[in-house]
Amino acid sequence: MDAPAGQGAQLKRVAIGDNLVAPQAVLKWYEIAEAGIEAAIVALARQAAEGFAAGRHGEVGFAILHRCGEHFHFLLLCTWRGTNELWETVQFIDEGMAAFAPFDAPHAHRGTFCIWEMTAVSHETAAWRRFLLSPRREADLEDYLRNRYAGEA
């Protein structure tokens, strides 16, 4: 299927931020945008992610803050469960909003990750698989948490 006229793709970059470490969870931090994300939006996203992490119990995963337009941002909060399942909570913020909110999709068949997010998700999948096949010692978990991707999306 061809892209609609006037809607060409723009190259985006994946950047890493400090891991979000909460008493109940650890999330690697990724930011995806054409030209960066404003510090105020990053701060709101990290606040929302901290609230999300407070409800986890020993979970490990990653967060993707994706600037999708001039003012619209997705926050994808992903954790590994049952050792091999990736679970996701999606939040968003748009112009005029004071905080991130749940993104409710109206249909059972809905989007998961866009092409720009798939680079980080692919890296995370491979890194988690290596952890699963390791002896799963504390050092192996630390290796997973240090193994992050930055570059073209």
Contact map, one row per residue, 1 for C-alpha under 8 A:
111000000000000000000000000000000000000000000000000000000000000000000000000000000000000000000000000000000000000000000000000000000000000000000000000000000
111100000000000000000000000000000000000000000000000000000000000000000000000000000000000000000000000000000000000000000000000000000000000000000000000000000
111110110000000000000000000000000000000000000000000000000000000000000000000000000000000000000000000000000000000000000000000000000000000000000000000000000
011111100000000000000000000000000000000000000000000000000000000000000000000000000000000000000000000000000000000000000000000000000000000000000000000000000
001111110000000000000000000000000000000000000000000000000000000000000000000000000000000000000000000000000000000000000000000000000000000000000000000000000
000111110000000000000000000000000000000000000000000000000000000000000000000000000000000000000000000000000000000000000000000000000000000000000000000000000
001111111000000000000000000000000000000000000000000000000000000000000000000000000000000000000000000000000000000000000000000000000000000000000000000000000
001011111100000000000000000000000000000000000000000000000000000000000000000000000000000000000000000000000000000000000000000000000000000000000000000000000
000000111110000000000000000000000000000000000000000000000000000000000000000000000000000000000000000000000000000000000000000000000000000000000000000000000
000000011111000000000000000000000100000000000000000000000000000000000000000000000000000000000000000000000000000000000000000000000000000000000000000000000
000000001111100000000000000000000100000000000000000000000000000000000000000000000000000000000000000000000000000000000000000000000000000000000000000000011
000000000111110000000000000000011110000000000000000000000000000000000000000000000000000000000000000000000000000000010000000000000000000000000000000000011
000000000011111000000000000000011110000000000000000000000000000000000000000000000000000000000000000000000000000000000000000000000000000000000000000001111
000000000001111100000000000001111000000000000000000000000000000000000000000000000000000000000000000000000000000000000001000000000000000000000000000011111
000000000000111110000000000001110000000000000000000000000000000000000000000000000000000000000000000000000000000000000000000000000000000000000000000011100
000000000000011111000000000011100000000000000000000000000000000000000000000000000000000000000000000000000000000000000000000000000000000000000000000111000
000000000000001111100000000111100000000000000000000000000000000000000000000000000000000000000000000000000000000000000000000000000000000000000000000000000
000000000000000111110000000110000000000000000000000000000000000000000000000000000000000000000000000000000000000000000000000000000000000000000000000000000
000000000000000011111000011110000000000000000000000000000000000000000000000000000000000000000000000000000000000000000000000000000000000000000000000000000
000000000000000001111100011110000000000000000100110000000000000000000000000000000000000000000000000000000000000000000000000000000000000000000000000000000
000000000000000000111110111000000000000000000000000000000000000000000000000000000000000000000000000000000000000000000000000000000000000000000000000000000
000000000000000000011111110000000000000000000000010011000000000000000000000000000000000000000000000000000000000000000000000000000000000000000000000000000
000000000000000000001111100000000000000000000000000001000000000000000000000000000000000000000000000000000000000000000000000000000000000000000000000000000
000000000000000000000111110000000000000000000000000011111110000000000000000000000000000000000000000000000000000000000000000000000000000000000000000000000
000000000000000000001111111000000000000000000000000011011111000000000000000000000000000000000000000000000000000000000000000000000000000000000000000000000
000000000000000000111101111100000000000000000000000010000111110000000000000000000000000000000000000000000000000000000000000000000000000000000000000000000
000000000000000000111000111110000000000000000000000000000001111000000000000000100000000000000000000000000000000000000000000000000000000000000000000000000
000000000000000011110000011111000000000000000000000000000000111000000000000000000000000000000000000000000000000000000000000000000000000000000000100100000
000000000000000111110000001111100000000000000000000000000000011110000000000000000000000000000000000000000000000000000000000000000000000000000000000000000
000000000000011110000000000111110000000000000000000000000000011110000000000000000000000000000000000000000000000000000001000000000000000000000000000000000
000000000000011110000000000011111001100000000000000000000000000111100000000000000000000000000000000000000000000000000000000000000000000000000000000000000
000000000001111000000000000001111101000000000000000000000000000111100000000000000000000000000000000000000000000000011000000000000000000000000000000000001
000000000001110000000000000000111111100000000000000000000000000001110000000000000000000000000000000000000000000000000000000000000000000000000000000000000
000000000111100000000000000000011111000000000000000000000000000000100000000000000000000000000000000000000000000000000000000000000000000000000000000000000
000000000001100000000000000000001111100000000000000000000000000000000000000000000000000000000000000000000000000000000000000000000000000000000000000000000
000000000000000000000000000000111111110000000000000000000000000000000000000000000000000000000000000000000000000000000000000000000000000000000000000000000
000000000000000000000000000000101011111011000000000000000000000000100000000000000000000000000000000000000000000000000000000000000000000000000000000000000
000000000000000000000000000000000001111111000000000000000000000000000000000000000000000000000000000000000000000000000000000000000000000000000000000000000
000000000000000000000000000000000000111111100000000000000000000000000000000000000000000000000000000000000000000000000000000000000000000000000000000000000
000000000000000000000000000000000000011111110000000000000000000000000000000000000000000000000000000000000000000000000000000000000000000000000000000000000
000000000000000000000000000000000000111111111000000000000000000000000000000000000000000000000000000000000000000000000000000000000000000000000000000000000
000000000000000000000000000000000000111111111100000000000000000010000000000000000000000000000000000000000000000000000000000000000000000000000000000000000
000000000000000000000000000000000000001111111110000000000000000000000000000000000000000000000000000000000000000000000000000000000000000000000000000000000
000000000000000000000000000000000000000111111111000000000000000000000000000000000000000000000000001100000000000000000000000000000000000000000000000000000
000000000000000000000000000000000000000011111111100000000000000010000000001000000000000000000000000100000000000000000000000000000000000000000000000000000
000000000000000000010000000000000000000001111111110000000000000000000000000000000000000000000000000000000000000000000000000000000000000000000000000000000
000000000000000000000000000000000000000000111111111000000000000000000000000000000000000000000000000000000000000000000000000000000000000000000000000000000
000000000000000000000000000000000000000000011111111100000000000000000000000000000000000000000000001100000000000000000000000000000000000000000000000000000
000000000000000000010000000000000000000000001111111110000000001000000000000010000000000000000000000000000000000000000000000000000000000000000000000000000
000000000000000000010100000000000000000000000111111111000000000000000000000000000000000000000000000000000000000000000000000000000000000000000000000000000
000000000000000000000000000000000000000000000011111111100000000000000000000000000000000000000000000000000000000000000000000000000000000000000000000000000
000000000000000000000000000000000000000000000001111111110000000000000000000010000000000000000000000000000000000000000000000000000000000000000000000000000
000000000000000000000101110000000000000000000000111111110000000000000000000000000000000000000000000000000000000000000000000000000000000000000000000000000
000000000000000000000111100000000000000000000000011111110000000000000000000000000000000000000000000000000000000000000000000000000000000000000000000000000
000000000000000000000001000000000000000000000000001111111000000000000000000000000000000000000000000000000000000000000000000000000000000000000000000000000
000000000000000000000001100000000000000000000000000111111110000000000000000000000000000000000000000000000000000000000000000000000000000000000000000000000
000000000000000000000001100000000000000000000000000000111110000000000000000000000000000000000000000000000000000000000000000000000000000000000000000000000
000000000000000000000001110000000000000000000000000000011111000000000000000000000000000000000000000000000000000000000000000000000000000000000000000000000
000000000000000000000001110000000000000000000000000000011111100000000000000000111000000000000000000000000000000000000000000000000000000000000000000000000
000000000000000000000000111000000000000000000000000000000111110000000000000000110000000000000000000000000000000000000000000000000000000000000000000000000
000000000000000000000000011100000000000000000000000000000011111000000000000011110000000000000000000000000000000000000000000000000000000000000000000000000
000000000000000000000000011111000000000000000000000000000001111100000000000011100000000000000000000000000000000000000000000100000000000000000000000000000
000000000000000000000000001111000000000000000000100000000000111110000000001111000000000000000000000000000000000000000000000000000000000000000000000000000
000000000000000000000000000011110000000000000000000000000000011111000000011110000000000000000000000000000000000000001000000000000000000000000000000000000
000000000000000000000000000011110000000001001000000000000000001111100000111100000000000000000000000000000000000000000000000000000000000000000000000000000
000000000000000000000000000000111000000000000000000000000000000111110000111000000000000000000000000000000000000000001000000000000000000000000000000000000
000000000000000000000000000000111100100000000000000000000000000011111111110000000000000000000000000000000000000000000000000000000000000000000000000000000
000000000000000000000000000000001000000000000000000000000000000001111111110000000000000000000000000000000000000000000000000000000000000000000000000000000
000000000000000000000000000000000000000000000000000000000000000000111111100000000000000000000000000000000000000000000000000000000000000000000000000000000
000000000000000000000000000000000000000000000000000000000000000000111111000000000000000000000000000000000000000000000000000000000000000000000000000000000
000000000000000000000000000000000000000000000000000000000000000000111111100000000000000000001110000000000000000000000000000000000000000000000000000000000
000000000000000000000000000000000000000000000000000000000000000000111111110000000000000000011110000000000000000000000000000000000000000000000000000000000
000000000000000000000000000000000000000000000000000000000000000011111011111000000000000000011100000000000000000000000000000000000000000000000000000000000
000000000000000000000000000000000000000000000000000000000000000111110001111100000000000001111000000000000000000000000000000000000000000000000000000000000
000000000000000000000000000000000000000000001000000000000000001111000000111110000000000001110000000100000000000000000000000000000000000000000000000000000
000000000000000000000000000000000000000000000000000000000000001110000000011111000000000111100000000000000000000000000000000000000000000000000000000000000
000000000000000000000000000000000000000000000000100100000000111100000000001111100000000111000000000000000000000000000000000000000000000000000000000000000
000000000000000000000000000000000000000000000000000000000000111000000000000111110000011110000000000000000000000000000000000000000000000000000000000000000
000000000000000000000000001000000000000000000000000000000011110000000000000011111000011100000000000000000000000000000000000000000000000000000000000000000
000000000000000000000000000000000000000000000000000000000011100000000000000001111111111000000000000000000000000000000000000000000000000000000000000000000
000000000000000000000000000000000000000000000000000000000010000000000000000000111111111000000000000000000000000000000000000000000000000000000000000000000
000000000000000000000000000000000000000000000000000000000000000000000000000000011111100000000000000000000000000000000000000000000000000000000000000000000
000000000000000000000000000000000000000000000000000000000000000000000000000000011111100000000000000000000000000000000000000000000001000000000000000000000
000000000000000000000000000000000000000000000000000000000000000000000000000000011111110000000000000000000000000000000000000000000001000000000000000000000
000000000000000000000000000000000000000000000000000000000000000000000000000000011111111000000000000000000000000000000000000000000000000000000000000000000
000000000000000000000000000000000000000000000000000000000000000000000000000001111001111100000000000000000000000000000000000000000000000000000000000000000
000000000000000000000000000000000000000000000000000000000000000000000000000001111000111110000000000000000000000000000000000000000000000000000000000000000
000000000000000000000000000000000000000000000000000000000000000000000000000111100000011111000000000000000000000000000000000000000000000000000000000000000
000000000000000000000000000000000000000000000000000000000000000000000000000111000000001111100000000001000000000000000000000000000000000000000000000000000
000000000000000000000000000000000000000000000000000000000000000000000000011110000000000111110000000001100000000000000000000000000000000000000000000000000
000000000000000000000000000000000000000000000000000000000000000000000000011100000000000011111000000111100000000000000000000000000000000000000000000000000
000000000000000000000000000000000000000000000000000000000000000000000001111000000000000001111100000111100000000000000000000000000000000000000000000000000
000000000000000000000000000000000000000000000000000000000000000000000011110000000000000000111110111110000000000000000000000000000000000000000000000000000
000000000000000000000000000000000000000000000000000000000000000000000011100000000000000000011111100000000000000000000000000000000000000000000000000000000
000000000000000000000000000000000000000000000000000000000000000000000011000000000000000000001111100000000000000000000000000000000000000000000000000000000
000000000000000000000000000000000000000000000000000000000000000000000000000000000000000000000111110000000000000000000000000000000000000000000000000000000
000000000000000000000000000000000000000000000000000000000000000000000000000000000000000000001111111100000000000000000000000000000000000000000000000000000
000000000000000000000000000000000000000000000000000000000000000000000000000000000000000000001001111100000000000000000000000000000000000000000000000000000
000000000000000000000000000000000000000000010001000000000000000000000000000000000000000000001000111110000000000000000000000000000000000000000000000000000
000000000000000000000000000000000000000000011001000000000000000000000000001000000000000000111000111111000000000000000000000000000000000000000000000000000
000000000000000000000000000000000000000000000000000000000000000000000000000000000000000000111000001111100000000000000000000000000000000000000000000000000
000000000000000000000000000000000000000000000000000000000000000000000000000000000000000011110000000111110000000000000000000000000000000000000000000000000
000000000000000000000000000000000000000000000000000000000000000000000000000000000000000001110000000011111000000000000000000000000000000000000000000000000
000000000000000000000000000000000000000000000000000000000000000000000000000000000000000000000000000001111100000000000000000000000000000000000000000000000
000000000000000000000000000000000000000000000000000000000000000000000000000000000000000000000000000000111111010000000000000000000000000000000000000000000
000000000000000000000000000000000000000000000000000000000000000000000000000000000000000000000000000000011111000000000000000000000000000000000000000000000
000000000000000000000000000000000000000000000000000000000000000000000000000000000000000000000000000000001111110000000000000000000000000000000000000000000
000000000000000000000000000000000000000000000000000000000000000000000000000000000000000000000000000000001111110000000000000000000000000000000000000000000
000000000000000000000000000000000000000000000000000000000000000000000000000000000000000000000000000000000011111000000000000000000000000000000000000000000
000000000000000000000000000000000000000000000000000000000000000000000000000000000000000000000000000000001011111100000000000000000000000000000000000000000
000000000000000000000000000000000000000000000000000000000000000000000000000000000000000000000000000000000000111111000000000000000000000000000000000000000
000000000000000000000000000000000000000000000000000000000000000000000000000000000000000000000000000000000000011111000000000000000000000000000000000000000
000000000000000000000000000000000000000000000000000000000000000000000000000000000000000000000000000000000000001111111100000000000000000000000000000000000
000000000000000000000000000000000000000000000000000000000000000000000000000000000000000000000000000000000000001111111100000000000000000000000000000000000
000000000000000000000000000000000000000000000000000000000000000000000000000000000000000000000000000000000000000011111110000000000000000000000000000000001
000000000001000000000000000000010000000000000000000000000000000000000000000000000000000000000000000000000000000011111110000000000000000000000000000000001
000000000000000000000000000000010000000000000000000000000000000101000000000000000000000000000000000000000000000011111111100000000000000000000000000000001
000000000000000000000000000000000000000000000000000000000000000000000000000000000000000000000000000000000000000011111111110000000000000000000000000000001
000000000000000000000000000000000000000000000000000000000000000000000000000000000000000000000000000000000000000000111111111000000000000000000000000000001
000000000000010000000000000001000000000000000000000000000000000000000000000000000000000000000000000000000000000000001111111100000000000000000000000010001
000000000000000000000000000000000000000000000000000000000000000000000000000000000000000000000000000000000000000000001111111110000000000000000000000000000
000000000000000000000000000000000000000000000000000000000000000000000000000000000000000000000000000000000000000000000111111111000000000000000000000000000
000000000000000000000000000000000000000000000000000000000000000000000000000000000000000000000000000000000000000000000011111111100000000000000000000110000
000000000000000000000000000000000000000000000000000000000000010000000000000000000000000000000000000000000000000000000001111111110000000000000000000100000
000000000000000000000000000000000000000000000000000000000000000000000000000000000000000000000000000000000000000000000000111111111000000000000000000000000
000000000000000000000000000000000000000000000000000000000000000000000000000000000000000000000000000000000000000000000000011111111100000000000000000000000
000000000000000000000000000000000000000000000000000000000000000000000000000000000000000000000000000000000000000000000000001111111110000000000001001000000
000000000000000000000000000000000000000000000000000000000000000000000000000000000000000000000000000000000000000000000000000111111111000000000001000000000
000000000000000000000000000000000000000000000000000000000000000000000000000000000000000000000000000000000000000000000000000011111111100000000000000000000
000000000000000000000000000000000000000000000000000000000000000000000000000000000000000000000000000000000000000000000000000001111111110000000000000000000
000000000000000000000000000000000000000000000000000000000000000000000000000000000000000000000000000000000000000000000000000000111111111100011001000000000
000000000000000000000000000000000000000000000000000000000000000000000000000000000011000000000000000000000000000000000000000000011111111100000000000000000
000000000000000000000000000000000000000000000000000000000000000000000000000000000000000000000000000000000000000000000000000000001111111100000000000000000
000000000000000000000000000000000000000000000000000000000000000000000000000000000000000000000000000000000000000000000000000000000111111110010000000000000
000000000000000000000000000000000000000000000000000000000000000000000000000000000000000000000000000000000000000000000000000000000011111110010000000000000
000000000000000000000000000000000000000000000000000000000000000000000000000000000000000000000000000000000000000000000000000000000011111111111000000000000
000000000000000000000000000000000000000000000000000000000000000000000000000000000000000000000000000000000000000000000000000000000000011111111000000000000
000000000000000000000000000000000000000000000000000000000000000000000000000000000000000000000000000000000000000000000000000000000000000111111100000000000
000000000000000000000000000000000000000000000000000000000000000000000000000000000000000000000000000000000000000000000000000000000000000111111110000000000
000000000000000000000000000000000000000000000000000000000000000000000000000000000000000000000000000000000000000000000000000000000010011111111111000000000
000000000000000000000000000000000000000000000000000000000000000000000000000000000000000000000000000000000000000000000000000000000010000111111111100000000
000000000000000000000000000000000000000000000000000000000000000000000000000000000000000000000000000000000000000000000000000000000000000001111111110000000
000000000000000000000000000000000000000000000000000000000000000000000000000000000000000000000000000000000000000000000000000000000000000000111111111000000
000000000000000000000000000000000000000000000000000000000000000000000000000000000000000000000000000000000000000000000000000000110010000000011111111000000
000000000000000000000000000100000000000000000000000000000000000000000000000000000000000000000000000000000000000000000000000000000000000000001111111100000
000000000000000000000000000000000000000000000000000000000000000000000000000000000000000000000000000000000000000000000000000000000000000000000111111100000
000000000000000000000000000000000000000000000000000000000000000000000000000000000000000000000000000000000000000000000000000000100000000000000011111110000
000000000000000100000000000100000000000000000000000000000000000000000000000000000000000000000000000000000000000000000000001100000000000000000000111111000
000000000000011100000000000000000000000000000000000000000000000000000000000000000000000000000000000000000000000000000001001000000000000000000000001111100
000000000000111100000000000000000000000000000000000000000000000000000000000000000000000000000000000000000000000000000000000000000000000000000000000111110
000000000000111000000000000000000000000000000000000000000000000000000000000000000000000000000000000000000000000000000000000000000000000000000000000011111
000000000011110000000000000000000000000000000000000000000000000000000000000000000000000000000000000000000000000000000000000000000000000000000000000001111
000000000011110000000000000000010000000000000000000000000000000000000000000000000000000000000000000000000000000000111111000000000000000000000000000000111
